[in-house]
Amino acid sequence: MKVYTDKDASMDALKGLTVAVIGFGAQGRAQALCMRDSGVNVIVGLRPDGESAAQAKKEGLTVLSISEAAKKADIIHVLIPDEVQGEVYAKDIAPYMKKGKSLSFSHGFNIAFKKITPPADVDVLMVAPKSPGTEERKRYLEGFGVPGLLAIHQNASGKAKEKGLAMAKACGFTRAGVIECTFAQETYEDLFGEQAVLCGGLSELIKAGFETLTNAGYPPEMAYFECLHEMKLIVDLVYEGGLAYMWDVVSNTAEYGGRTRGKKIITEQTRKDMKQMLADVESGKFATEWINEYKAGLPNLKRMREEEAKHPIEVTGREIRAMFKKK
């Protein structure tokens, strides 16, 4: 895959252009501030009476309504949640998507699943950091950056890639490296990773380990440390040097036990289930399910949130974390 660095990007591609960041959550705040600090003319599109608008103004940014920002901007960078993008685009952005403008995202969901269909005469691109917004801003302020992805869905102007690389450079991504991909690749891999490994798989593995220990009579506090607290220590090792470094740092006992028993957790059935999860993502089945869940008022998600909040590992965790807070 093609990897772009600072030498491949020029801020000249954004000269004289206005970028409207729509949304001011973790990503919206980080990207708006980084681009602003890099000399880009940035405005923010928000509900004028919301808490985010007050925060953005406090940070020295120009805040307009979403429709006003879309009308004024040359590049409209949509960073609101996936599930609301379609309706917000139709109501507040689509009327101002004129020839020569650019529509930009940091996640390909609504383009890949055709929840948003931009006109053919505008650029459509994605500039996506591979990091939470808080870490992204932190690394930028340290003088470096986090890795990112770049995808071009429509190149009406012939300069969509140059604009995307300039935005990536303004956020510091090209300092670490930007990989070129497609909207579909980013979307499918991202959703699968969240479901099977990073969020879904991890949380269920943690709870299953905790339940196995506590059901066998072990103290919940010890089970919490073993199955949740120490997870960060292991993940930090993997992040720093890959699996080989993690195996090198842990004890020989841990390595032998992990290498011989780990495959009993990830079985052939698990792999089959993962393939089905990926297929459901690629077919759009999951996207349809999720948007329908949102439109119904999130009944299942709210129920699952309430159930997990009562899980013994969460109850135990809240008590233990309170012990370590600075007085």
N, C-alpha and C positions, 0 to 999 in steps of 0.2 A: 504494500500500500504506500501511496505517496505521503511523505511527511514534510510539512512546511515549518520553517523556523523564521526567526526575525529577518533574516536576509532575503526571504522570499516575499515579504509583505511591505507595503508602503502606505503610510498614513495619507498620502496624497489622494488616494481613492475616495476619501471622505471630506476632502477640502471643499468648503462651501455648502456641505450638506447638513441637514438636521436629522438626528436620530431620535425617534420617539420610543422610549421604553414603556411598554404597556404592562403595568404591574410593579409593585414595590415590595415583594416578598424577599426571601433570602437571595434569589438569583437576580431579581429586578434591582434591588438595592446595590448589590455587588457590581453588576455590570454597568449600571448607570453611573455609579461613582468612579469606577475605573476608567470608563470611556471619558467622562468629564475631566478627570485628572490628567488624561492623556491628550487633552486639547480638543476633543470632539464636542460639537455643539449638541448637547443632550437636553431633551425635554422629557417629562414623565407624564403619561396618561393614566389618570386615576379618578375614582369618585371624589369630587371636590370636598365632600364633608366627612370622608373617612379618616381613620387614624393614620393610615399610610400616607395620605396627602400631607398631614401635619408633619410627619416624620421627614418626608422628602423635602419639604420647605425648610425644615430645620437644618437639613444637610446642605442647603444652599442651591437646591435644584428648582427649575421652573416647572410648576405643576399646572396642567390643564385637564379638562375633561378628556375622556378617551376619544371622543369624536373630534374635539378641537385639536388634540395632539395628532390624530391621524390625518386631519386636513392639512395641518401645517408641515408635517414631516416629509422628508424624502425617503427615509427608511423607517418602517414601522416594525419594531422588534417586540414580538408578542411573548410575554413572560408570565402570563396568568395561568391558573391551573388548566390542565388538558380538558376537563369536563365542561368548562364554561367558555372555552375559546370559540367554539362554533357559533353560539348565540351572540357573543360579544362582537365577533367578526361581522356577522350578518347585520347587526343593528348599528354598530358604531364605526366600523372600519371599512367595510365593503363599499359604501357610497363614495369613499375618497381614494379608492385604489385606481388611480389614473395612470395612463401610459407614462413610463419613465420612473415610476416609483418602485420601491423594493419592499417586499414583505419577508420578515425574518423571524426565525424561531430558535429556541435552544433545545427543542425536542420535536421529533418528526410526527408525533401521534396524529394530529389532525390533517396533515397532508397525506401521510401514508394510508390512512383509512378514509380519505376523501370526505372528512367532516367539514373541511374548508376547501373550496375550489376557486383559486384566484383567477382573475382574467389573464389571458395569454400574453398581454403586452406589458407585464410587470415582472421584475426579477423575484424569484422565490429562493431563499437560501436559509441555511441553518448554521449557526455558530454555537457550538455546545461544549461547555466546560465539563471535564470528567471529574467533577468535584462539587461538594456542597458550596453554596454561596459564601458562607462564612470563611471557609478555608481559601476560597478563591480570592477574596478581598485581602485576607491576611498575607497570602503569598505575594500579591501585587504590591502591597505596602512594604514588604521586605525586599522589593526590587527584583523579584523573579515572577513566577506564575505557575498555573496548573496546566496540565495537558488539555487539549481540546479536539473537537471534531469539526469538520467543515463539509457541508453537502450543498450541492446546487440542484434545485428541482426545475427551475426555469431561468434561462439566461437571455432575457429579452433585450437587454441593453448591450450584451457582449462583454460586460464588465462586472458581472455578478460575483465571480470568484475574487476579483481584486477588492471589491467592497467587503466581502466576507473575511478575507485575510486581514484587511485593515481593521475591522471590528475586533478580530481575534488578537491582533497586535495591540490594540488599544486596551484590551483587558489583560494583557500579559500572557496569553495562551501560547503565542509563537515563541516565547522564551523557553518554554518547556517542550513544545512540539505540537503541531496540529496535524491530525490524520484526516485525509480525504475519504469520504464514504458516500453512501446514498441515504436518503431519508428512510427508506425501507430498512436498510441494514441497521441504522442507529435505533430505529423504533423497535424492531423485532428483538434485537439483542438486549436492549435496555429492559423491555418488559419481561422477557424470559429470565434475565439475570435477577431482576427484582423478585420475581415469583418463586423461582426454583432455588436460588442460592442466597442472595444478599438480604432479603427481607423475609419472605415466606419460609424458605428452607431453614435459614438460620434461627428464626424465632421458634419454629416447631422443634428443631433439634435441641435447643436450649431447654424448652419446657419438658420435652420427653426425658432428657437426662435428669432434670430436677425431680420430676415425678417418679422416675425409677428409684432414685436414692431415697426420697422421702417416704415412698410407699414401702420401702424395705426397712424403715425405722431410723434412717439417718437424720440428724438435725437439719431443718430447713436452712438455717444460717450457713452451715457448712456446704450444703448443696448449692446454695446461691453463689457462694464464692467459687466453687468448683466449676459450675456449669455456665455462669453468666459473667461474673466479675473477671475471671481470668481469661475469658474469651478475647478481651481487648489486648492482653499481653501477647497472645499467640498471633492475633491478626496484625499487630504492629510488627512482629518479626517477619511475617509473610510479606507485608507491605514493603519492608526495608530491603529484603534480599531474596524473596521468593520462597518456595517450599523447601528448597535445599538448605537455605540459611536457617529456617525454622527448625528443621530436623537436626541441624548441626548444633543449635543452641540448647535445645531441650535435652534432658538426660537420655542415656542409652536405653533405659527402661521405658521411658515415654515413647521413644522412637520405635522400639521393637513392638510395644503394645499397640501403638497407633497404626503402624504399617500392617500388622497382622490382623487387627480387629476392625479397622476402619471400613474395609470392604464388606463387612457384615451389616453395616448401616446402609451403605449405598449398594443395593442389590440390583440384579438384572431387572426386577420389577420397578425399582426406583428409576432406572434409566429409561424404561418403557414409558413410565409416567411423565418423565421429563420431555420425551419426544412428543407426547401428546400435548403437553403444555405449550411447547414450541409451535406445534401444528395449530393449536387454537389461537395463538397470537398471530401467526402468519395468515390464517384464513379470515381474520377479523372477528372471529367468534367472541374472543375476550373483549375486544373494543366495544362491540354491540352490547354485550352483557353489562359492561361498566357504565356506558352512557345511559342505558335503561335504568340501572341502579340509581344513578344520579338524578334522573328525571323523576323517579319515584320517591325521591326524598331521602335516599340512602338508608332504607330500613335495615338491610342486612349488615351494612358496614357499622351502623350505630350499635346494633345488637352485638356484633363481634367485639367492638371496642369496650362495651360495658362488661361483657363476659371476661375478657382478658384482664381488665382492671381489677377484677375480683380474684384472679388466679393467685394461688399462694406464693408464686415466685415474685409477683408484683407487690403483694402485701409485704413479704419479707424484705424485698429490695428497698421499698420506701423506708422501712424501719432502719435498715443497715446504712443506707446512704445518709439518713439524718444524723447518724452517729458521727459521720466524718465531716460534716459541715463545720466550717469555722464559726466559732461562737462570736 
